[in-house]
């Protein structure tokens, strides 16, 4: 038999307690300033956990693992607060609150099947002119017709409620006073703007 495999030639040196404290202060002080947080609000135990989380998140660099760290910090019983957790993980405190409300199974599902980015606005202000032009050119347009126009010409798929809110937001409800033919039109004289937008 051959000789046993040689151990690593450079032994791993353990840091002394003072070196660990110095490293913690070296990491936490600029982090607190950058995130406008006060380290005095955290007790020593909380500071150590936050330090470990910051070190891990910066080491791994994988967003899914950072989300799990945020979930752990939210449920570890240290009462860190959403602002502190958000600063550690690099997300908004709203994201932390939403993640904290998830069960463990839901959190794992959201990590395994992430949703790509923020929801995009379905219709923007610059589309109001196109929608208004369509409504004027097609006075008897039904909701389905308007929704089809938006999805084919502008792009986003809408539901009825979103379309009603959009019409209210950009003042397109005034087009309801135009002569409209056909049953159950989108903008009829019988239906008020308030009814359309609620």
C-alpha positions in Angstrom: 0.0 0.0 0.0 1.0 3.5 -0.7 1.5 6.3 1.9 -1.6 8.1 3.1 -2.5 11.2 1.2 -0.6 14.2 2.6 -2.6 16.8 4.3 -2.7 20.4 3.0 0.8 21.9 3.4 -0.6 25.2 4.7 -2.4 24.6 8.0 -5.5 26.6 8.5 -4.9 29.2 11.1 -7.7 30.0 13.5 -8.3 33.6 14.3 -8.1 34.6 17.9 -11.1 36.1 19.6 -9.7 39.6 19.2 -9.1 39.0 15.5 -12.6 37.9 15.0 -14.0 40.9 16.9 -11.8 43.2 14.8 -13.0 41.5 11.6 -16.6 41.9 12.7 -16.1 45.6 13.4 -14.3 46.0 10.1 -17.3 44.5 8.2 -20.2 45.9 10.3 -19.1 49.5 10.6 -19.1 50.4 6.9 -22.1 48.2 6.3 -24.1 50.1 8.9 -23.1 53.5 7.5 -23.9 52.4 4.0 -27.4 51.2 5.0 -28.0 54.1 7.5 -28.4 51.7 10.4 -27.1 52.0 14.0 -25.1 49.2 15.4 -26.0 50.4 18.9 -29.5 49.1 18.2 -28.2 45.6 17.9 -27.0 43.6 20.9 -23.7 41.6 20.5 -25.4 38.4 19.7 -27.4 40.1 16.9 -24.2 41.7 15.6 -22.5 38.3 15.4 -25.4 36.8 13.5 -25.6 39.7 11.1 -21.8 39.6 10.6 -22.0 35.9 9.8 -24.8 36.4 7.4 -23.0 39.3 5.6 -19.9 37.2 5.3 -21.9 34.2 3.9 -23.9 36.3 1.4 -20.8 38.0 0.1 -19.0 34.6 -0.1 -21.7 32.6 -1.9 -22.9 35.3 -4.3 -26.0 33.2 -5.2 -29.3 35.1 -5.0 -31.3 32.0 -4.0 -29.0 31.3 -1.1 -29.2 35.0 0.0 -33.0 34.7 0.0 -32.7 31.6 2.2 -30.4 33.5 4.6 -33.0 36.3 4.7 -35.7 33.8 5.5 -33.6 32.3 8.2 -32.8 35.7 9.7 -36.5 36.5 9.7 -37.4 33.4 11.6 -34.3 32.9 13.9 -35.9 34.5 16.9 -33.4 37.4 17.2 -35.9 40.1 16.3 -33.6 41.7 13.8 -36.2 43.7 12.0 -36.9 43.8 8.3 -34.6 46.8 7.6 -31.6 45.0 9.0 -32.4 41.8 7.1 -33.0 43.7 3.9 -29.7 45.4 4.3 -27.9 42.1 4.8 -29.6 40.3 1.9 -29.6 43.3 -0.5 -33.4 43.6 -1.1 -36.2 45.9 0.0 -37.8 45.6 3.4 -41.1 44.9 1.6 -39.5 41.8 0.0 -38.4 40.7 3.4 -41.8 41.1 4.9 -43.4 39.2 2.0 -40.8 36.4 2.3 -41.3 36.2 6.1 -45.0 35.6 5.6 -44.3 32.5 3.5 -44.3 29.0 5.0 -41.1 27.0 4.7 -42.6 25.0 1.8 -43.7 28.1 0.0 -40.2 29.6 0.4 -38.5 26.5 -1.0 -40.9 26.5 -3.9 -40.2 30.2 -4.6 -36.5 29.5 -4.6 -36.8 26.5 -6.9 -39.2 28.2 -9.3 -38.3 31.9 -9.2 -40.5 34.5 -10.9 -38.4 36.6 -13.4 -38.0 40.1 -12.1 -40.6 42.7 -11.3 -44.1 42.7 -12.8 -44.0 45.0 -15.8 -46.6 47.7 -16.1 -49.3 46.4 -18.3 -50.1 49.7 -20.0 -48.2 52.9 -19.8 -49.1 56.5 -20.1 -47.8 56.7 -23.7 -50.3 54.1 -24.7 -53.3 56.3 -23.7 -53.3 58.0 -27.1 -53.5 54.7 -29.0 -56.3 53.5 -26.8 -58.2 56.7 -27.1 -57.9 56.7 -30.9 -59.2 53.1 -31.0 -62.2 54.1 -28.8 -63.0 57.1 -31.0 -62.6 55.1 -34.2 -64.6 52.1 -32.8 -67.4 53.7 -30.8 -69.3 50.4 -30.5 -66.3 48.5 -29.2 -66.9 45.8 -26.7 -64.5 45.0 -23.9 -63.3 42.0 -25.7 -62.5 44.1 -28.8 -60.5 46.7 -26.8 -58.6 43.9 -25.0 -57.8 42.2 -28.3 -56.6 45.6 -29.7 -54.4 46.2 -26.7 -52.8 42.7 -26.9 -52.2 42.7 -30.6 -51.2 46.4 -31.1 -49.5 47.3 -27.9 -48.5 44.0 -26.4 -49.6 43.3 -22.9 -52.6 41.0 -22.1 -55.1 42.7 -19.8 -58.1 41.7 -17.8 -61.3 43.7 -17.7 -60.6 45.3 -14.3 -57.1 46.5 -15.4 -58.6 48.0 -18.5 -61.3 49.8 -16.5 -58.7 51.2 -14.1 -56.5 52.4 -17.0 -59.5 54.2 -18.6 -60.2 55.9 -15.3 -56.6 56.8 -14.7 -56.1 58.5 -18.0 -59.5 60.1 -18.3 -60.7 58.0 -21.2 -64.1 57.6 -19.5 -65.2 60.9 -21.1 -65.5 59.0 -24.4 -68.6 57.2 -23.0 -70.8 60.1 -24.1 -70.2 59.3 -27.7 -72.9 57.5 -29.6 -72.4 53.8 -29.1 -74.3 51.1 -30.8 -74.7 47.4 -29.9 -75.5 45.6 -26.7 -73.3 45.9 -23.6 -70.6 48.2 -24.9 -67.5 49.1 -22.9 -68.4 52.8 -22.7 -72.1 53.2 -22.8 -74.3 56.2 -21.9 -76.2 53.9 -19.4 -73.0 53.1 -17.4 -71.3 55.9 -15.5 -67.6 56.4 -15.4 -67.6 55.5 -11.7 -69.2 52.2 -12.5 -66.6 51.5 -15.2 -63.7 52.3 -13.0 -64.8 50.6 -9.8 
